[in-house]
Amino acid sequence: MAYLLLSVAILAEVAATSLLKQSDGFTRPVPALLTVAGYAIAFYFLSLALRTLPTGIAYAIWSGVGIVLVTAVAWIWHGHRLDGAALVGMALILAGVLVMNLFSGTAHG
């Protein structure tokens, strides 16, 4: 259940971060409000996940998966270009998250 809560937190944070561009420096009210709501949802669900997950593990997963997803959103919807080094870096981030979850005893609280 903790990983489901963390997944909701990550998706809300990715949505909020992606909406920052549309908020145009918080000058556009609807994207700005959605950004704030997204971050509020993200932190609420993160706090619920932290009831059972170790903080360091949860934050590492949050950060790693969030980086990859925000980059993917920027690539798909905003047309940002990714070079080989960016793709390798993201693959290494995902590999680190997988190693922590599959092989580390600390990942399971």
Gaussian input, Z-matrix of N, CA and C with variables (Angstrom, degrees):
# hf/3-21g

backbone

0 1
 N
 C     1     B1
 C     2     B2     1     A1
 N     3     B3     2     A2     1     D1
 C     4     B4     3     A3     2     D2
 C     5     B5     4     A4     3     D3
 N     6     B6     5     A5     4     D4
 C     7     B7     6     A6     5     D5
 C     8     B8     7     A7     6     D6
 N     9     B9     8     A8     7     D7
 C    10    B10     9     A9     8     D8
 C    11    B11    10    A10     9     D9
 N    12    B12    11    A11    10    D10
 C    13    B13    12    A12    11    D11
 C    14    B14    13    A13    12    D12
 N    15    B15    14    A14    13    D13
 C    16    B16    15    A15    14    D14
 C    17    B17    16    A16    15    D15
 N    18    B18    17    A17    16    D16
 C    19    B19    18    A18    17    D17
 C    20    B20    19    A19    18    D18
 N    21    B21    20    A20    19    D19
 C    22    B22    21    A21    20    D20
 C    23    B23    22    A22    21    D21
 N    24    B24    23    A23    22    D22
 C    25    B25    24    A24    23    D23
 C    26    B26    25    A25    24    D24
 N    27    B27    26    A26    25    D25
 C    28    B28    27    A27    26    D26
 C    29    B29    28    A28    27    D27
 N    30    B30    29    A29    28    D28
 C    31    B31    30    A30    29    D29
 C    32    B32    31    A31    30    D30
 N    33    B33    32    A32    31    D31
 C    34    B34    33    A33    32    D32
 C    35    B35    34    A34    33    D33
 N    36    B36    35    A35    34    D34
 C    37    B37    36    A36    35    D35
 C    38    B38    37    A37    36    D36
 N    39    B39    38    A38    37    D37
 C    40    B40    39    A39    38    D38
 C    41    B41    40    A40    39    D39
 N    42    B42    41    A41    40    D40
 C    43    B43    42    A42    41    D41
 C    44    B44    43    A43    42    D42
 N    45    B45    44    A44    43    D43
 C    46    B46    45    A45    44    D44
 C    47    B47    46    A46    45    D45
 N    48    B48    47    A47    46    D46
 C    49    B49    48    A48    47    D47
 C    50    B50    49    A49    48    D48
 N    51    B51    50    A50    49    D49
 C    52    B52    51    A51    50    D50
 C    53    B53    52    A52    51    D51
 N    54    B54    53    A53    52    D52
 C    55    B55    54    A54    53    D53
 C    56    B56    55    A55    54    D54
 N    57    B57    56    A56    55    D55
 C    58    B58    57    A57    56    D56
 C    59    B59    58    A58    57    D57
 N    60    B60    59    A59    58    D58
 C    61    B61    60    A60    59    D59
 C    62    B62    61    A61    60    D60
 N    63    B63    62    A62    61    D61
 C    64    B64    63    A63    62    D62
 C    65    B65    64    A64    63    D63
 N    66    B66    65    A65    64    D64
 C    67    B67    66    A66    65    D65
 C    68    B68    67    A67    66    D66
 N    69    B69    68    A68    67    D67
 C    70    B70    69    A69    68    D68
 C    71    B71    70    A70    69    D69
 N    72    B72    71    A71    70    D70
 C    73    B73    72    A72    71    D71
 C    74    B74    73    A73    72    D72
 N    75    B75    74    A74    73    D73
 C    76    B76    75    A75    74    D74
 C    77    B77    76    A76    75    D75
 N    78    B78    77    A77    76    D76
 C    79    B79    78    A78    77    D77
 C    80    B80    79    A79    78    D78
 N    81    B81    80    A80    79    D79
 C    82    B82    81    A81    80    D80
 C    83    B83    82    A82    81    D81
 N    84    B84    83    A83    82    D82
 C    85    B85    84    A84    83    D83
 C    86    B86    85    A85    84    D84
 N    87    B87    86    A86    85    D85
 C    88    B88    87    A87    86    D86
 C    89    B89    88    A88    87    D87
 N    90    B90    89    A89    88    D88
 C    91    B91    90    A90    89    D89
 C    92    B92    91    A91    90    D90
 N    93    B93    92    A92    91    D91
 C    94    B94    93    A93    92    D92
 C    95    B95    94    A94    93    D93
 N    96    B96    95    A95    94    D94
 C    97    B97    96    A96    95    D95
 C    98    B98    97    A97    96    D96
 N    99    B99    98    A98    97    D97
 C   100   B100    99    A99    98    D98
 C   101   B101   100   A100    99    D99
 N   102   B102   101   A101   100   D100
 C   103   B103   102   A102   101   D101
 C   104   B104   103   A103   102   D102
 N   105   B105   104   A104   103   D103
 C   106   B106   105   A105   104   D104
 C   107   B107   106   A106   105   D105
 N   108   B108   107   A107   106   D106
 C   109   B109   108   A108   107   D107
 C   110   B110   109   A109   108   D108
 N   111   B111   110   A110   109   D109
 C   112   B112   111   A111   110   D110
 C   113   B113   112   A112   111   D111
 N   114   B114   113   A113   112   D112
 C   115   B115   114   A114   113   D113
 C   116   B116   115   A115   114   D114
 N   117   B117   116   A116   115   D115
 C   118   B118   117   A117   116   D116
 C   119   B119   118   A118   117   D117
 N   120   B120   119   A119   118   D118
 C   121   B121   120   A120   119   D119
 C   122   B122   121   A121   120   D120
 N   123   B123   122   A122   121   D121
 C   124   B124   123   A123   122   D122
 C   125   B125   124   A124   123   D123
 N   126   B126   125   A125   124   D124
 C   127   B127   126   A126   125   D125
 C   128   B128   127   A127   126   D126
 N   129   B129   128   A128   127   D127
 C   130   B130   129   A129   128   D128
 C   131   B131   130   A130   129   D129
 N   132   B132   131   A131   130   D130
 C   133   B133   132   A132   131   D131
 C   134   B134   133   A133   132   D132
 N   135   B135   134   A134   133   D133
 C   136   B136   135   A135   134   D134
 C   137   B137   136   A136   135   D135
 N   138   B138   137   A137   136   D136
 C   139   B139   138   A138   137   D137
 C   140   B140   139   A139   138   D138
 N   141   B141   140   A140   139   D139
 C   142   B142   141   A141   140   D140
 C   143   B143   142   A142   141   D141
 N   144   B144   143   A143   142   D142
 C   145   B145   144   A144   143   D143
 C   146   B146   145   A145   144   D144
 N   147   B147   146   A146   145   D145
 C   148   B148   147   A147   146   D146
 C   149   B149   148   A148   147   D147
 N   150   B150   149   A149   148   D148
 C   151   B151   150   A150   149   D149
 C   152   B152   151   A151   150   D150
 N   153   B153   152   A152   151   D151
 C   154   B154   153   A153   152   D152
 C   155   B155   154   A154   153   D153
 N   156   B156   155   A155   154   D154
 C   157   B157   156   A156   155   D155
 C   158   B158   157   A157   156   D156
 N   159   B159   158   A158   157   D157
 C   160   B160   159   A159   158   D158
 C   161   B161   160   A160   159   D159
 N   162   B162   161   A161   160   D160
 C   163   B163   162   A162   161   D161
 C   164   B164   163   A163   162   D162
 N   165   B165   164   A164   163   D163
 C   166   B166   165   A165   164   D164
 C   167   B167   166   A166   165   D165
 N   168   B168   167   A167   166   D166
 C   169   B169   168   A168   167   D167
 C   170   B170   169   A169   168   D168
 N   171   B171   170   A170   169   D169
 C   172   B172   171   A171   170   D170
 C   173   B173   172   A172   171   D171
 N   174   B174   173   A173   172   D172
 C   175   B175   174   A174   173   D173
 C   176   B176   175   A175   174   D174
 N   177   B177   176   A176   175   D175
 C   178   B178   177   A177   176   D176
 C   179   B179   178   A178   177   D177
 N   180   B180   179   A179   178   D178
 C   181   B181   180   A180   179   D179
 C   182   B182   181   A181   180   D180
 N   183   B183   182   A182   181   D181
 C   184   B184   183   A183   182   D182
 C   185   B185   184   A184   183   D183
 N   186   B186   185   A185   184   D184
 C   187   B187   186   A186   185   D185
 C   188   B188   187   A187   186   D186
 N   189   B189   188   A188   187   D187
 C   190   B190   189   A189   188   D188
 C   191   B191   190   A190   189   D189
 N   192   B192   191   A191   190   D190
 C   193   B193   192   A192   191   D191
 C   194   B194   193   A193   192   D192
 N   195   B195   194   A194   193   D193
 C   196   B196   195   A195   194   D194
 C   197   B197   196   A196   195   D195
 N   198   B198   197   A197   196   D196
 C   199   B199   198   A198   197   D197
 C   200   B200   199   A199   198   D198
 N   201   B201   200   A200   199   D199
 C   202   B202   201   A201   200   D200
 C   203   B203   202   A202   201   D201
 N   204   B204   203   A203   202   D202
 C   205   B205   204   A204   203   D203
 C   206   B206   205   A205   204   D204
 N   207   B207   206   A206   205   D205
 C   208   B208   207   A207   206   D206
 C   209   B209   208   A208   207   D207
 N   210   B210   209   A209   208   D208
 C   211   B211   210   A210   209   D209
 C   212   B212   211   A211   210   D210
 N   213   B213   212   A212   211   D211
 C   214   B214   213   A213   212   D212
 C   215   B215   214   A214   213   D213
 N   216   B216   215   A215   214   D214
 C   217   B217   216   A216   215   D215
 C   218   B218   217   A217   216   D216
 N   219   B219   218   A218   217   D217
 C   220   B220   219   A219   218   D218
 C   221   B221   220   A220   219   D219
 N   222   B222   221   A221   220   D220
 C   223   B223   222   A222   221   D221
 C   224   B224   223   A223   222   D222
 N   225   B225   224   A224   223   D223
 C   226   B226   225   A225   224   D224
 C   227   B227   226   A226   225   D225
 N   228   B228   227   A227   226   D226
 C   229   B229   228   A228   227   D227
 C   230   B230   229   A229   228   D228
 N   231   B231   230   A230   229   D229
 C   232   B232   231   A231   230   D230
 C   233   B233   232   A232   231   D231
 N   234   B234   233   A233   232   D232
 C   235   B235   234   A234   233   D233
 C   236   B236   235   A235   234   D234
 N   237   B237   236   A236   235   D235
 C   238   B238   237   A237   236   D236
 C   239   B239   238   A238   237   D237
 N   240   B240   239   A239   238   D238
 C   241   B241   240   A240   239   D239
 C   242   B242   241   A241   240   D240
 N   243   B243   242   A242   241   D241
 C   244   B244   243   A243   242   D242
 C   245   B245   244   A244   243   D243
 N   246   B246   245   A245   244   D244
 C   247   B247   246   A246   245   D245
 C   248   B248   247   A247   246   D246
 N   249   B249   248   A248   247   D247
 C   250   B250   249   A249   248   D248
 C   251   B251   250   A250   249   D249
 N   252   B252   251   A251   250   D250
 C   253   B253   252   A252   251   D251
 C   254   B254   253   A253   252   D252
 N   255   B255   254   A254   253   D253
 C   256   B256   255   A255   254   D254
 C   257   B257   256   A256   255   D255
 N   258   B258   257   A257   256   D256
 C   259   B259   258   A258   257   D257
 C   260   B260   259   A259   258   D258
 N   261   B261   260   A260   259   D259
 C   262   B262   261   A261   260   D260
 C   263   B263   262   A262   261   D261
 N   264   B264   263   A263   262   D262
 C   265   B265   264   A264   263   D263
 C   266   B266   265   A265   264   D264
 N   267   B267   266   A266   265   D265
 C   268   B268   267   A267   266   D266
 C   269   B269   268   A268   267   D267
 N   270   B270   269   A269   268   D268
 C   271   B271   270   A270   269   D269
 C   272   B272   271   A271   270   D270
 N   273   B273   272   A272   271   D271
 C   274   B274   273   A273   272   D272
 C   275   B275   274   A274   273   D273
 N   276   B276   275   A275   274   D274
 C   277   B277   276   A276   275   D275
 C   278   B278   277   A277   276   D276
 N   279   B279   278   A278   277   D277
 C   280   B280   279   A279   278   D278
 C   281   B281   280   A280   279   D279
 N   282   B282   281   A281   280   D280
 C   283   B283   282   A282   281   D281
 C   284   B284   283   A283   282   D282
 N   285   B285   284   A284   283   D283
 C   286   B286   285   A285   284   D284
 C   287   B287   286   A286   285   D285
 N   288   B288   287   A287   286   D286
 C   289   B289   288   A288   287   D287
 C   290   B290   289   A289   288   D288
 N   291   B291   290   A290   289   D289
 C   292   B292   291   A291   290   D290
 C   293   B293   292   A292   291   D291
 N   294   B294   293   A293   292   D292
 C   295   B295   294   A294   293   D293
 C   296   B296   295   A295   294   D294
 N   297   B297   296   A296   295   D295
 C   298   B298   297   A297   296   D296
 C   299   B299   298   A298   297   D297
 N   300   B300   299   A299   298   D298
 C   301   B301   300   A300   299   D299
 C   302   B302   301   A301   300   D300
 N   303   B303   302   A302   301   D301
 C   304   B304   303   A303   302   D302
 C   305   B305   304   A304   303   D303
 N   306   B306   305   A305   304   D304
 C   307   B307   306   A306   305   D305
 C   308   B308   307   A307   306   D306
 N   309   B309   308   A308   307   D307
 C   310   B310   309   A309   308   D308
 C   311   B311   310   A310   309   D309
 N   312   B312   311   A311   310   D310
 C   313   B313   312   A312   311   D311
 C   314   B314   313   A313   312   D312
 N   315   B315   314   A314   313   D313
 C   316   B316   315   A315   314   D314
 C   317   B317   316   A316   315   D315
 N   318   B318   317   A317   316   D316
 C   319   B319   318   A318   317   D317
 C   320   B320   319   A319   318   D318
 N   321   B321   320   A320   319   D319
 C   322   B322   321   A321   320   D320
 C   323   B323   322   A322   321   D321
 N   324   B324   323   A323   322   D322
 C   325   B325   324   A324   323   D323
 C   326   B326   325   A325   324   D324

   B1=1.4461
   B2=1.5378
   B3=1.3287
   B4=1.4657
   B5=1.5238
   B6=1.3321
   B7=1.4643
   B8=1.5280
   B9=1.3088
   B10=1.4621
   B11=1.5236
   B12=1.3229
   B13=1.4709
   B14=1.5299
   B15=1.3351
   B16=1.4637
   B17=1.5277
   B18=1.3120
   B19=1.4675
   B20=1.5237
   B21=1.3261
   B22=1.4693
   B23=1.5260
   B24=1.3255
   B25=1.4643
   B26=1.5260
   B27=1.3147
   B28=1.4665
   B29=1.5242
   B30=1.3208
   B31=1.4688
   B32=1.5284
   B33=1.3270
   B34=1.4658
   B35=1.5284
   B36=1.3274
   B37=1.4700
   B38=1.5184
   B39=1.3172
   B40=1.4646
   B41=1.5299
   B42=1.3249
   B43=1.4685
   B44=1.5189
   B45=1.3284
   B46=1.4675
   B47=1.5254
   B48=1.3203
   B49=1.4605
   B50=1.5219
   B51=1.3171
   B52=1.4663
   B53=1.5320
   B54=1.3154
   B55=1.4666
   B56=1.5311
   B57=1.3286
   B58=1.4690
   B59=1.5214
   B60=1.3239
   B61=1.4708
   B62=1.5278
   B63=1.3427
   B64=1.4610
   B65=1.5237
   B66=1.3336
   B67=1.4664
   B68=1.5323
   B69=1.3325
   B70=1.4644
   B71=1.5262
   B72=1.3317
   B73=1.4665
   B74=1.5219
   B75=1.3164
   B76=1.4652
   B77=1.5292
   B78=1.3339
   B79=1.4699
   B80=1.5266
   B81=1.3323
   B82=1.4645
   B83=1.5194
   B84=1.3255
   B85=1.4653
   B86=1.5339
   B87=1.3168
   B88=1.4696
   B89=1.5302
   B90=1.3311
   B91=1.4703
   B92=1.5310
   B93=1.3256
   B94=1.4687
   B95=1.5246
   B96=1.3170
   B97=1.4674
   B98=1.5234
   B99=1.3211
   B100=1.4638
   B101=1.5242
   B102=1.3125
   B103=1.4600
   B104=1.5228
   B105=1.3180
   B106=1.4670
   B107=1.5323
   B108=1.3243
   B109=1.4679
   B110=1.5294
   B111=1.3165
   B112=1.4595
   B113=1.5075
   B114=1.3336
   B115=1.4615
   B116=1.5211
   B117=1.3264
   B118=1.4651
   B119=1.5294
   B120=1.3101
   B121=1.4632
   B122=1.5261
   B123=1.3217
   B124=1.4647
   B125=1.5239
   B126=1.3105
   B127=1.4622
   B128=1.5171
   B129=1.3201
   B130=1.4626
   B131=1.5264
   B132=1.3329
   B133=1.4583
   B134=1.5234
   B135=1.3255
   B136=1.4629
   B137=1.5215
   B138=1.3140
   B139=1.4681
   B140=1.5273
   B141=1.3257
   B142=1.4672
   B143=1.5267
   B144=1.3256
   B145=1.4654
   B146=1.5256
   B147=1.3446
   B148=1.4663
   B149=1.5238
   B150=1.3145
   B151=1.4724
   B152=1.5260
   B153=1.3320
   B154=1.4654
   B155=1.5267
   B156=1.3230
   B157=1.4628
   B158=1.5219
   B159=1.3288
   B160=1.4658
   B161=1.5377
   B162=1.3074
   B163=1.4635
   B164=1.5203
   B165=1.3215
   B166=1.4659
   B167=1.5089
   B168=1.3142
   B169=1.4686
   B170=1.5240
   B171=1.3292
   B172=1.4728
   B173=1.5245
   B174=1.3235
   B175=1.4581
   B176=1.5247
   B177=1.3126
   B178=1.4704
   B179=1.5229
   B180=1.3198
   B181=1.4623
   B182=1.5163
   B183=1.3236
   B184=1.4689
   B185=1.5294
   B186=1.3139
   B187=1.4663
   B188=1.5219
   B189=1.3200
   B190=1.4633
   B191=1.5124
   B192=1.3182
   B193=1.4593
   B194=1.5283
   B195=1.3260
   B196=1.4706
   B197=1.5208
   B198=1.3133
   B199=1.4685
   B200=1.5214
   B201=1.3227
   B202=1.4569
   B203=1.5287
   B204=1.3329
   B205=1.4637
   B206=1.5280
   B207=1.3220
   B208=1.4718
   B209=1.5280
   B210=1.3177
   B211=1.4621
   B212=1.5224
   B213=1.3223
   B214=1.4705
   B215=1.5314
   B216=1.3194
   B217=1.4736
   B218=1.5244
   B219=1.3202
   B220=1.4677
   B221=1.5220
   B222=1.3020
   B223=1.4707
   B224=1.5280
   B225=1.3320
   B226=1.4624
   B227=1.5270
   B228=1.3346
   B229=1.4664
   B230=1.5249
   B231=1.3210
   B232=1.4646
   B233=1.5260
   B234=1.3220
   B235=1.4523
   B236=1.5140
   B237=1.3479
   B238=1.4591
   B239=1.5232
   B240=1.2906
   B241=1.4659
   B242=1.5354
   B243=1.3219
   B244=1.4606
   B245=1.5195
   B246=1.3303
   B247=1.4617
   B248=1.5288
   B249=1.2967
   B250=1.4608
   B251=1.5170
   B252=1.3302
   B253=1.4676
   B254=1.5313
   B255=1.3281
   B256=1.4672
   B257=1.5203
   B258=1.3131
   B259=1.4638
   B260=1.5274
   B261=1.3284
   B262=1.4649
   B263=1.5229
   B264=1.3156
   B265=1.4641
   B266=1.5169
   B267=1.3181
   B268=1.4652
   B269=1.5226
   B270=1.3178
   B271=1.4666
   B272=1.5266
   B273=1.3272
   B274=1.4693
   B275=1.5323
   B276=1.3188
   B277=1.4683
   B278=1.5264
   B279=1.3271
   B280=1.4657
   B281=1.5275
   B282=1.3209
   B283=1.4639
   B284=1.5280
   B285=1.3009
   B286=1.4611
   B287=1.5189
   B288=1.3231
   B289=1.4653
   B290=1.5264
   B291=1.3213
   B292=1.4678
   B293=1.5202
   B294=1.3230
   B295=1.4637
   B296=1.5251
   B297=1.3253
   B298=1.4651
   B299=1.5238
   B300=1.3162
   B301=1.4603
   B302=1.5238
   B303=1.2971
   B304=1.4646
   B305=1.5228
   B306=1.3315
   B307=1.4555
   B308=1.5235
   B309=1.3148
   B310=1.4557
   B311=1.5209
   B312=1.2938
   B313=1.4621
   B314=1.5107
   B315=1.3220
   B316=1.4587
   B317=1.5145
   B318=1.3245
   B319=1.4652
   B320=1.5214
   B321=1.3051
   B322=1.4702
   B323=1.5212
   B324=1.3131
   B325=1.4537
   B326=1.4807
   A1=111.57
   A2=115.93
   A3=119.76
   A4=111.37
   A5=116.27
   A6=118.87
   A7=111.73
   A8=116.98
   A9=120.01
   A10=110.14
   A11=116.81
   A12=121.12
   A13=110.36
   A14=115.93
   A15=120.13
   A16=110.81
   A17=117.67
   A18=121.05
   A19=111.30
   A20=116.63
   A21=120.22
   A22=109.63
   A23=116.31
   A24=120.47
   A25=111.26
   A26=116.58
   A27=120.92
   A28=110.43
   A29=117.27
   A30=120.15
   A31=111.77
   A32=117.37
   A33=120.29
   A34=110.80
   A35=116.28
   A36=120.00
   A37=111.33
   A38=117.30
   A39=121.18
   A40=109.82
   A41=116.86
   A42=120.42
   A43=110.39
   A44=116.96
   A45=120.61
   A46=111.53
   A47=116.25
   A48=119.98
   A49=110.92
   A50=116.40
   A51=120.32
   A52=111.34
   A53=117.32
   A54=121.13
   A55=113.15
   A56=116.53
   A57=118.93
   A58=111.74
   A59=116.31
   A60=119.74
   A61=110.87
   A62=115.65
   A63=119.13
   A64=112.44
   A65=117.55
   A66=119.70
   A67=111.55
   A68=116.53
   A69=122.03
   A70=111.30
   A71=114.18
   A72=119.20
   A73=112.43
   A74=116.84
   A75=124.01
   A76=112.48
   A77=116.49
   A78=120.37
   A79=111.79
   A80=117.47
   A81=121.85
   A82=107.94
   A83=118.02
   A84=121.79
   A85=115.80
   A86=118.61
   A87=118.97
   A88=111.57
   A89=119.43
   A90=117.64
   A91=112.49
   A92=116.88
   A93=119.77
   A94=110.62
   A95=117.75
   A96=120.97
   A97=111.45
   A98=117.19
   A99=120.29
   A100=111.26
   A101=116.77
   A102=121.09
   A103=110.54
   A104=116.09
   A105=120.77
   A106=110.37
   A107=116.78
   A108=120.59
   A109=110.76
   A110=116.33
   A111=120.24
   A112=112.73
   A113=116.54
   A114=119.31
   A115=111.24
   A116=117.74
   A117=120.60
   A118=110.74
   A119=116.37
   A120=121.00
   A121=110.31
   A122=115.94
   A123=120.56
   A124=111.52
   A125=117.31
   A126=119.74
   A127=112.00
   A128=117.69
   A129=120.31
   A130=109.99
   A131=117.36
   A132=119.85
   A133=112.25
   A134=117.30
   A135=119.50
   A136=109.79
   A137=117.05
   A138=119.65
   A139=111.23
   A140=116.99
   A141=119.93
   A142=110.86
   A143=116.75
   A144=120.79
   A145=111.06
   A146=116.15
   A147=120.28
   A148=112.89
   A149=117.69
   A150=119.88
   A151=110.72
   A152=116.35
   A153=119.02
   A154=114.44
   A155=117.43
   A156=119.52
   A157=110.36
   A158=117.72
   A159=120.12
   A160=109.52
   A161=116.40
   A162=121.67
   A163=112.45
   A164=117.58
   A165=120.98
   A166=112.71
   A167=116.73
   A168=120.84
   A169=109.98
   A170=116.17
   A171=119.75
   A172=110.71
   A173=116.28
   A174=118.90
   A175=111.54
   A176=116.90
   A177=119.71
   A178=110.57
   A179=116.70
   A180=120.34
   A181=110.04
   A182=116.66
   A183=123.21
   A184=109.72
   A185=116.22
   A186=120.84
   A187=111.81
   A188=116.02
   A189=120.11
   A190=112.81
   A191=116.01
   A192=119.29
   A193=109.96
   A194=116.44
   A195=120.27
   A196=112.18
   A197=117.47
   A198=121.24
   A199=110.65
   A200=115.93
   A201=120.17
   A202=110.65
   A203=117.40
   A204=120.23
   A205=112.79
   A206=117.77
   A207=120.15
   A208=109.71
   A209=116.93
   A210=120.45
   A211=110.98
   A212=116.75
   A213=120.26
   A214=110.92
   A215=117.17
   A216=121.01
   A217=110.04
   A218=116.65
   A219=120.42
   A220=110.67
   A221=117.34
   A222=121.96
   A223=110.43
   A224=116.96
   A225=121.04
   A226=112.16
   A227=117.29
   A228=120.11
   A229=114.89
   A230=117.30
   A231=119.06
   A232=112.63
   A233=116.67
   A234=120.56
   A235=115.40
   A236=117.70
   A237=119.74
   A238=109.56
   A239=116.10
   A240=121.72
   A241=109.95
   A242=114.95
   A243=121.16
   A244=108.72
   A245=116.49
   A246=118.75
   A247=109.25
   A248=115.46
   A249=121.03
   A250=113.14
   A251=116.44
   A252=119.87
   A253=111.22
   A254=117.51
   A255=120.99
   A256=110.59
   A257=116.65
   A258=120.38
   A259=111.36
   A260=116.97
   A261=120.45
   A262=109.91
   A263=116.79
   A264=120.55
   A265=112.14
   A266=116.76
   A267=119.69
   A268=111.34
   A269=117.24
   A270=120.18
   A271=110.17
   A272=117.02
   A273=120.57
   A274=110.82
   A275=116.93
   A276=120.28
   A277=109.75
   A278=116.45
   A279=120.18
   A280=111.43
   A281=116.26
   A282=119.96
   A283=110.09
   A284=117.35
   A285=120.84
   A286=112.51
   A287=116.76
   A288=120.73
   A289=109.82
   A290=116.72
   A291=119.87
   A292=112.22
   A293=117.87
   A294=121.27
   A295=110.12
   A296=116.89
   A297=119.76
   A298=111.10
   A299=116.44
   A300=119.86
   A301=113.92
   A302=117.47
   A303=119.60
   A304=113.46
   A305=116.99
   A306=118.84
   A307=115.74
   A308=118.31
   A309=120.36
   A310=110.10
   A311=116.03
   A312=120.81
   A313=112.43
   A314=118.02
   A315=120.68
   A316=113.09
   A317=117.81
   A318=121.12
   A319=112.74
   A320=117.14
   A321=118.54
   A322=112.49
   A323=116.13
   A324=121.39
   A325=112.31
   D1=-36.24
   D2=-179.12
   D3=-61.42
   D4=-37.25
   D5=-179.84
   D6=-72.02
   D7=-29.53
   D8=174.01
   D9=-66.95
   D10=-44.76
   D11=177.18
   D12=-60.84
   D13=-42.80
   D14=178.54
   D15=-64.43
   D16=-36.99
   D17=178.36
   D18=-64.04
   D19=-41.68
   D20=176.65
   D21=-62.34
   D22=-43.03
   D23=178.77
   D24=-60.41
   D25=-43.95
   D26=-179.34
   D27=-64.21
   D28=-46.83
   D29=-179.10
   D30=-63.46
   D31=-38.94
   D32=177.54
   D33=-65.79
   D34=-40.05
   D35=178.85
   D36=-67.19
   D37=-39.55
   D38=178.24
   D39=-63.92
   D40=-43.77
   D41=177.93
   D42=-62.02
   D43=-45.67
   D44=-179.19
   D45=-63.18
   D46=-45.13
   D47=179.91
   D48=-63.70
   D49=-40.01
   D50=179.67
   D51=-67.46
   D52=-31.89
   D53=178.70
   D54=-74.79
   D55=-15.99
   D56=178.15
   D57=-55.82
   D58=-39.72
   D59=179.88
   D60=-62.72
   D61=-43.20
   D62=180.00
   D63=-69.87
   D64=-23.61
   D65=-179.58
   D66=-71.84
   D67=-15.40
   D68=177.74
   D69=50.47
   D70=56.96
   D71=178.87
   D72=69.70
   D73=32.23
   D74=-178.90
   D75=62.59
   D76=28.33
   D77=176.64
   D78=-94.79
   D79=-13.62
   D80=177.77
   D81=-107.26
   D82=113.30
   D83=-169.07
   D84=-59.67
   D85=-45.34
   D86=-175.41
   D87=-65.31
   D88=-52.42
   D89=177.54
   D90=-62.23
   D91=-33.65
   D92=179.18
   D93=-65.26
   D94=-44.93
   D95=178.46
   D96=-65.42
   D97=-39.37
   D98=177.20
   D99=-65.22
   D100=-35.46
   D101=176.77
   D102=-62.84
   D103=-49.36
   D104=-179.87
   D105=-62.19
   D106=-43.57
   D107=178.83
   D108=-62.69
   D109=-41.39
   D110=178.80
   D111=-61.49
   D112=-43.11
   D113=178.00
   D114=-67.35
   D115=-38.08
   D116=177.87
   D117=-61.83
   D118=-45.85
   D119=177.30
   D120=-61.70
   D121=-44.21
   D122=-178.76
   D123=-59.51
   D124=-48.25
   D125=-177.76
   D126=-70.20
   D127=-33.11
   D128=176.81
   D129=-63.39
   D130=-49.70
   D131=-179.41
   D132=-68.79
   D133=-32.36
   D134=174.21
   D135=-63.05
   D136=-42.34
   D137=179.91
   D138=-62.79
   D139=-35.28
   D140=177.11
   D141=-68.81
   D142=-40.72
   D143=179.22
   D144=-64.13
   D145=-33.24
   D146=-177.85
   D147=-72.16
   D148=-6.86
   D149=174.06
   D150=-63.77
   D151=-30.72
   D152=-177.64
   D153=-122.63
   D154=-24.88
   D155=-179.97
   D156=-90.83
   D157=143.44
   D158=173.94
   D159=-63.04
   D160=140.53
   D161=-176.38
   D162=-56.22
   D163=-47.13
   D164=-177.91
   D165=-61.58
   D166=-41.81
   D167=179.63
   D168=-68.15
   D169=-47.47
   D170=-179.47
   D171=-60.10
   D172=-42.92
   D173=-178.46
   D174=-69.30
   D175=-36.37
   D176=177.61
   D177=-63.58
   D178=-42.56
   D179=178.04
   D180=-66.04
   D181=-47.49
   D182=178.50
   D183=-53.56
   D184=-50.67
   D185=-176.81
   D186=-66.41
   D187=-49.80
   D188=-175.70
   D189=-63.53
   D190=-52.23
   D191=-179.20
   D192=-66.33
   D193=-39.15
   D194=178.40
   D195=-60.21
   D196=-43.90
   D197=179.02
   D198=-59.06
   D199=-47.43
   D200=-177.89
   D201=-64.92
   D202=-44.55
   D203=-178.72
   D204=-68.48
   D205=-41.17
   D206=177.64
   D207=-63.09
   D208=-40.39
   D209=177.60
   D210=-64.24
   D211=-40.39
   D212=178.12
   D213=-64.45
   D214=-42.00
   D215=177.48
   D216=-62.50
   D217=-44.36
   D218=179.29
   D219=-62.37
   D220=-37.32
   D221=179.48
   D222=-69.26
   D223=-46.57
   D224=-175.50
   D225=-73.98
   D226=-49.52
   D227=-171.93
   D228=-95.64
   D229=-24.76
   D230=-177.47
   D231=-109.41
   D232=-2.56
   D233=176.78
   D234=72.49
   D235=19.53
   D236=178.09
   D237=-67.85
   D238=140.16
   D239=-178.89
   D240=-89.28
   D241=144.27
   D242=175.79
   D243=-121.01
   D244=127.64
   D245=177.08
   D246=-94.34
   D247=179.51
   D248=-177.69
   D249=-58.58
   D250=-41.65
   D251=-179.58
   D252=-63.27
   D253=-38.65
   D254=177.88
   D255=-64.59
   D256=-42.33
   D257=-179.88
   D258=-66.42
   D259=-40.86
   D260=177.53
   D261=-64.86
   D262=-43.33
   D263=178.60
   D264=-59.52
   D265=-43.58
   D266=178.80
   D267=-67.11
   D268=-36.53
   D269=176.63
   D270=-63.23
   D271=-38.53
   D272=178.38
   D273=-67.39
   D274=-38.33
   D275=176.81
   D276=-61.03
   D277=-48.90
   D278=178.95
   D279=-61.79
   D280=-38.80
   D281=178.09
   D282=-62.23
   D283=-41.36
   D284=178.05
   D285=-62.38
   D286=-42.25
   D287=177.69
   D288=-63.34
   D289=-43.30
   D290=178.98
   D291=-64.39
   D292=-42.93
   D293=179.27
   D294=-60.93
   D295=-44.11
   D296=179.26
   D297=-60.63
   D298=-43.37
   D299=-175.75
   D300=-78.03
   D301=-31.43
   D302=-176.88
   D303=-90.71
   D304=-30.34
   D305=-171.68
   D306=-119.88
   D307=-9.27
   D308=-177.97
   D309=-98.68
   D310=129.59
   D311=176.35
   D312=-70.65
   D313=-21.71
   D314=-179.03
   D315=-75.37
   D316=-14.24
   D317=-176.87
   D318=-74.59
   D319=-8.60
   D320=-173.84
   D321=-113.63
   D322=21.44
   D323=173.03
   D324=59.66

